[in-house]
Amino acid sequence: MFPLSRNVLRSLKIRSIQQIRARQSHAKHSPDFHDKYGNTLLTRGTIFCVVAWVFTITQIGIEWNQSPVGRVTPKEWNDE
């Protein structure tokens, strides 16, 4: 059974990932947009998002879940 299944798998021409990577590494390709600018754009986008969140958190004046405990005092009951 094992030799039969091995022959069937060989006949299907299934290439492993290592074979595909080895074949692709030999091919010369010109750098595309992502090769040229990918890391730069990723870094700039990350910096933009961090700066936007820092501005939002510190400058807009939103009170982030401030507890009223200790700041709110109940009024005296009026029986009239």
Backbone as a printed PyTorch tensor [residue, N CA C, xyz], in Angstrom:
tensor([[[  0.8300,  -1.1980,   0.0000],
         [  0.0000,   0.0000,   0.0000],
         [  0.8690,   1.2540,   0.0000]],

        [[  1.9330,   1.2420,   0.7610],
         [  2.7950,   2.4190,   0.8400],
         [  3.4580,   2.7540,  -0.4930]],

        [[  4.0620,   1.7960,  -1.2190],
         [  4.6540,   2.1380,  -2.5100],
         [  3.6150,   2.6490,  -3.5080]],

        [[  2.4190,   2.1120,  -3.4620],
         [  1.3690,   2.5650,  -4.3640],
         [  1.0030,   4.0230,  -4.0840]],

        [[  0.7990,   4.3540,  -2.8200],
         [  0.4390,   5.7340,  -2.4850],
         [  1.5930,   6.6890,  -2.7860]],

        [[  2.8320,   6.2370,  -2.5960],
         [  3.9830,   7.0800,  -2.9070],
         [  4.0420,   7.3710,  -4.4090]],

        [[  3.7870,   6.3690,  -5.2250],
         [  3.7880,   6.5690,  -6.6720],
         [  2.6550,   7.4920,  -7.1180]],

        [[  1.5080,   7.3660,  -6.4850],
         [  0.3820,   8.2330,  -6.8280],
         [  0.7160,   9.6800,  -6.4870]],

        [[  1.3150,   9.8880,  -5.3190],
         [  1.6630,  11.2480,  -4.9250],
         [  2.7310,  11.8440,  -5.8360]],

        [[  3.6710,  11.0460,  -6.2710],
         [  4.7000,  11.5400,  -7.1800],
         [  4.1010,  11.8990,  -8.5340]],

        [[  3.1120,  11.1420,  -8.9570],
         [  2.5250,  11.3980, -10.2700],
         [  1.6660,  12.6650, -10.2830]],

        [[  1.2340,  13.1300,  -9.1160],
         [  0.3990,  14.3290,  -9.0480],
         [  1.2040,  15.6150,  -9.2020]],

        [[  2.5110,  15.5340,  -9.1440],
         [  3.3960,  16.6880,  -9.3130],
         [  3.1260,  17.7620,  -8.2610]],

        [[  2.9620,  17.3330,  -7.0430],
         [  2.7690,  18.2820,  -5.9540],
         [  4.1460,  18.7420,  -5.4910]],

        [[  4.3600,  20.0400,  -5.5750],
         [  5.6440,  20.5790,  -5.1570],
         [  5.5490,  21.0750,  -3.7180]],

        [[  6.6010,  20.8630,  -2.9970],
         [  6.6130,  21.3400,  -1.6210],
         [  6.9200,  22.8340,  -1.5960]],

        [[  6.6920,  23.4290,  -0.4560],
         [  6.9390,  24.8580,  -0.2970],
         [  8.4230,  25.1540,  -0.4820]],

        [[  9.2840,  24.2730,  -0.0020],
         [ 10.7240,  24.4840,  -0.1560],
         [ 11.1210,  24.4890,  -1.6310]],

        [[ 10.5310,  23.6120,  -2.4180],
         [ 10.8460,  23.5870,  -3.8420],
         [ 10.3710,  24.8620,  -4.5300]],

        [[  9.2120,  25.3290,  -4.1600],
         [  8.6740,  26.5510,  -4.7570],
         [  9.5460,  27.7420,  -4.3850]],

        [[  9.9480,  27.8450,  -3.1250],
         [ 10.7980,  28.9570,  -2.6910],
         [ 12.1590,  28.9150,  -3.3850]],

        [[ 12.7070,  27.7150,  -3.5500],
         [ 14.0050,  27.5940,  -4.2100],
         [ 13.9000,  28.0370,  -5.6620]],

        [[ 12.8250,  27.6960,  -6.3120],
         [ 12.6510,  28.0860,  -7.7040],
         [ 12.4370,  29.5970,  -7.8130]],

        [[ 11.6840,  30.1700,  -6.8940],
         [ 11.4290,  31.6050,  -6.9470],
         [ 12.6660,  32.4190,  -6.5890]],

        [[ 13.5310,  31.8780,  -5.7490],
         [ 14.7060,  32.6450,  -5.3460],
         [ 15.7150,  32.7680,  -6.4790]],

        [[ 15.6690,  31.8670,  -7.4500],
         [ 16.5940,  31.9470,  -8.5680],
         [ 16.1530,  32.9720,  -9.6070]],

        [[ 14.9050,  33.2930,  -9.6140],
         [ 14.3930,  34.2240, -10.6200],
         [ 14.7170,  35.6550, -10.2110]],

        [[ 15.2080,  36.4330, -11.1400],
         [ 15.4760,  37.8490, -10.8930],
         [ 14.2030,  38.6300, -11.2040]],

        [[ 13.7960,  39.4340, -10.2770],
         [ 12.6180,  40.2530, -10.5340],
         [ 12.9310,  41.6870, -10.1380]],

        [[ 12.3170,  42.5930, -10.8490],
         [ 12.5250,  44.0030, -10.5290],
         [ 11.6700,  44.3460,  -9.3110]],

        [[ 12.1580,  45.2340,  -8.4700],
         [ 11.3840,  45.5770,  -7.2740],
         [ 10.0930,  46.2990,  -7.6520]],

        [[  9.0200,  45.8910,  -7.0300],
         [  7.7460,  46.5470,  -7.2920],
         [  7.4990,  47.6180,  -6.2230]],

        [[  6.3020,  48.1490,  -6.2150],
         [  5.9610,  49.2400,  -5.3000],
         [  6.1550,  48.8320,  -3.8470]],

        [[  5.7190,  47.6170,  -3.4980],
         [  5.7980,  47.1760,  -2.1110],
         [  7.2390,  46.9370,  -1.6820]],

        [[  8.0750,  46.4740,  -2.6050],
         [  9.4850,  46.3000,  -2.2730],
         [ 10.1590,  47.6460,  -2.0290]],

        [[  9.7730,  48.6490,  -2.7940],
         [ 10.4030,  49.9620,  -2.6560],
         [  9.8970,  50.7250,  -1.4410]],

        [[  8.5770,  50.7910,  -1.2680],
         [  7.9890,  51.7030,  -0.2960],
         [  7.2190,  51.0140,   0.8260]],

        [[  7.2050,  49.6980,   0.8810],
         [  6.3560,  48.9990,   1.8390],
         [  6.6600,  49.3220,   3.2850]],

        [[  7.9120,  49.1650,   3.6990],
         [  8.2670,  49.4050,   5.0950],
         [  8.1410,  50.8770,   5.4620]],

        [[  8.4610,  51.7540,   4.5360],
         [  8.3440,  53.1860,   4.8030],
         [  6.8880,  53.5720,   5.0360]],

        [[  6.0070,  53.0900,   4.1880],
         [  4.5870,  53.4100,   4.3600],
         [  4.0230,  52.8060,   5.6340]],

        [[  4.4320,  51.5960,   5.9620],
         [  3.9650,  50.9580,   7.1900],
         [  4.4230,  51.7500,   8.4100]],

        [[  5.6610,  52.1970,   8.4040],
         [  6.1870,  52.9790,   9.5210],
         [  5.4780,  54.3190,   9.6370]],

        [[  5.2990,  54.9990,   8.5200],
         [  4.6240,  56.2990,   8.5550],
         [  3.1650,  56.1680,   8.9830]],

        [[  2.4910,  55.1300,   8.5360],
         [  1.1100,  54.9150,   8.9520],
         [  0.9990,  54.6440,  10.4370]],

        [[  1.9410,  53.8640,  10.9690],
         [  1.9470,  53.5820,  12.4020],
         [  2.1920,  54.8550,  13.2000]],

        [[  3.1550,  55.6550,  12.7580],
         [  3.4460,  56.9160,  13.4490],
         [  2.2330,  57.8420,  13.4030]],

        [[  1.5650,  57.9170,  12.2580],
         [  0.3770,  58.7660,  12.1370],
         [ -0.7090,  58.3320,  13.1170]],

        [[ -0.9710,  57.0370,  13.2020],
         [ -2.0180,  56.5450,  14.1050],
         [ -1.6650,  56.8110,  15.5620]],

        [[ -0.4050,  56.6080,  15.9270],
         [  0.0110,  56.8580,  17.3110],
         [ -0.1340,  58.3390,  17.6480]],

        [[  0.2970,  59.2160,  16.7510],
         [  0.1800,  60.6570,  16.9990],
         [ -1.2880,  61.0630,  17.0910]],

        [[ -2.1270,  60.5190,  16.2270],
         [ -3.5550,  60.8550,  16.2660],
         [ -4.1810,  60.4240,  17.5890]],

        [[ -3.8490,  59.2410,  18.0820],
         [ -4.4080,  58.7760,  19.3540],
         [ -3.8610,  59.5730,  20.5310]],

        [[ -2.5810,  59.9190,  20.4920],
         [ -2.0190,  60.7360,  21.5760],
         [ -2.7130,  62.0900,  21.6140]],

        [[ -2.9300,  62.6930,  20.4610],
         [ -3.6540,  63.9660,  20.4120],
         [ -5.0690,  63.8060,  20.9470]],

        [[ -5.7490,  62.7610,  20.5250],
         [ -7.1250,  62.5340,  20.9610],
         [ -7.2040,  62.3660,  22.4710]],

        [[ -6.3000,  61.5970,  23.0200],
         [ -6.3510,  61.3000,  24.4540],
         [ -5.9780,  62.5210,  25.2900]],

        [[ -5.0310,  63.3210,  24.8360],
         [ -4.5160,  64.3920,  25.6870],
         [ -5.1350,  65.7590,  25.4330]],

        [[ -5.5810,  66.0820,  24.2490],
         [ -5.9360,  67.4550,  23.9220],
         [ -7.4210,  67.7260,  23.7420]],

        [[ -8.2160,  66.7460,  23.4670],
         [ -9.6130,  67.0130,  23.1400],
         [-10.4380,  67.3180,  24.3920]],

        [[-10.0290,  66.8180,  25.5320],
         [-10.7280,  67.1250,  26.7700],
         [-11.7860,  66.1140,  27.1480]],

        [[-11.7060,  64.9400,  26.6250],
         [-12.6470,  63.8890,  26.9990],
         [-12.2580,  63.3690,  28.3780]],

        [[-13.2360,  63.2500,  29.2530],
         [-12.9720,  62.6510,  30.5600],
         [-13.2140,  61.1590,  30.4290]],

        [[-12.1730,  60.3880,  30.5740],
         [-12.2210,  58.9560,  30.3200],
         [-12.6770,  58.2110,  31.5640]],

        [[-13.9780,  57.9430,  31.6770],
         [-14.5650,  57.1410,  32.7550],
         [-14.1650,  57.6420,  34.1360]],

        [[-14.3080,  58.9320,  34.3380],
         [-14.0000,  59.4930,  35.6470],
         [-15.1180,  59.1200,  36.6110]],

        [[-14.7520,  58.6400,  37.7640],
         [-15.7260,  58.2070,  38.7500],
         [-16.2320,  59.4090,  39.5440]],

        [[-17.5400,  59.5060,  39.7570],
         [-18.0720,  60.6210,  40.5470],
         [-17.9760,  60.3870,  42.0500]],

        [[-17.4380,  59.2600,  42.4800],
         [-17.3570,  58.9480,  43.9040],
         [-16.4400,  59.9670,  44.5760]],

        [[-16.9580,  60.6100,  45.6060],
         [-16.1800,  61.6060,  46.3340],
         [-16.3660,  63.0090,  45.8020]],

        [[-16.8850,  63.1800,  44.6120],
         [-17.0910,  64.5130,  44.0520],
         [-18.5550,  64.9250,  44.0990]],

        [[-19.4540,  63.9670,  44.1660],
         [-20.8790,  64.2630,  44.1710],
         [-21.3950,  64.0570,  45.5890]],

        [[-22.0140,  65.0780,  46.1360],
         [-22.5910,  64.9590,  47.4810],
         [-24.1070,  65.0630,  47.3630]],

        [[-24.8230,  64.2570,  48.1230],
         [-26.2860,  64.3050,  48.0380],
         [-26.8350,  65.5870,  48.6750]],

        [[-27.9760,  66.0440,  48.1420],
         [-28.6300,  67.2320,  48.6910],
         [-29.4250,  66.8330,  49.9310]],

        [[-29.6610,  67.8080,  50.7670],
         [-30.4790,  67.5660,  51.9550],
         [-31.9230,  67.3190,  51.5340]],

        [[-32.6080,  66.4280,  52.2440],
         [-33.9830,  66.0980,  51.9350],
         [-34.8930,  67.2100,  52.4140]],

        [[-35.8230,  67.6080,  51.5550],
         [-36.7440,  68.6840,  51.8980],
         [-38.1250,  68.0770,  52.0990]],

        [[-38.6820,  68.1800,  53.3390],
         [-39.9700,  67.5640,  53.6650],
         [-41.1580,  68.4860,  53.4270]],

        [[-41.0300,  69.5630,  52.7820],
         [-42.1440,  70.5000,  52.6150],
         [-43.1140,  70.0990,  51.5800]]])
